[in-house]
Amino acid sequence: MPAQSNPLREALELKRFVTAAGVYDALGARLAEVNGLQAVYMSGLSVTASLIARPDLELLGMAEMVHQAALITSAVSIPVIADADTGYGGLSNIERTVQSYRQAGVAAIHLEDQATPKRCGHLGGVRLIPEREMRARYECAVESNNGSSMLIIGRTDAFKAQEHGGLDEAVRRAKIIAQTGVDVIFVDGLTEKEHFRRVRDEVEGYLLASIVEIDKPASVNVSDLEEMGYSIAAFPLSAILAATKAIESIMKRIARDGDTGGEFDTMTTYSELNSRLGIEKYHQLWNRYDISKEEKAP
């Protein structure tokens, strides 16, 4: 995606609702794109689970997350929204984080107001940084972005904070974050329709909502959020939850029966996989530059 162009920013300005599928690698992003999704969302929990099989407890650093984001952006032409956790340190780290993600070609990043070490917002027991530090974190991120087309999303995890948490505090912090110049506001941890609606009613600006399946089907959908006036809906965990179940099912089958026959109908075929990976492009390339044939003598 050219540095001067950001379809995600353009969609917001034109009031076009954006649905972003949660992904953790380039293959997931490619599958989202070929199936018509408008954007993808690189989830920190999903990347952590897929790379090191650990919970979302800020165990990956900035370099690992940016590297994964760069691999994802290289595979698709649709916008990539990336989780940037807490910025991975102090204000100087936030500056480097913003610049590094921008160089990786992402369309947007979100930074949260959790204290380090952070944890997944849905785990509960979240610790927040003080309000003054929170303001500085987002103002620094906006300044470090240096007017580029990449979006800065300000996220508050106050809803499930260990102390002084709840919806009132989440709304209060979201309003403060909106004053720092960020492009989009994200209140994490919400699952109920009435909570999403209150945030929309009380917080001005573009809003991102996270649709999650926390041990049960999500209680809101894209239509609900678009009707409320949200701008972006992300499904951060759907792909990793689906993939985990599918992979575990095939592993159990191999361990138990020594074959995959009973699972074959649930699997992508070899030919379908290569098709999704764009093999035809490389067939055409090989045909154009076939140097394996011996040159004929004059």
Summary of the structure (lengths in Angstrom):
residues: 298
radius of gyration: 21.1
end to end distance: 46.7
largest distance: 85.1
contacts: 955
relative contact order: 0.12
helix: 49%
strand: 14%
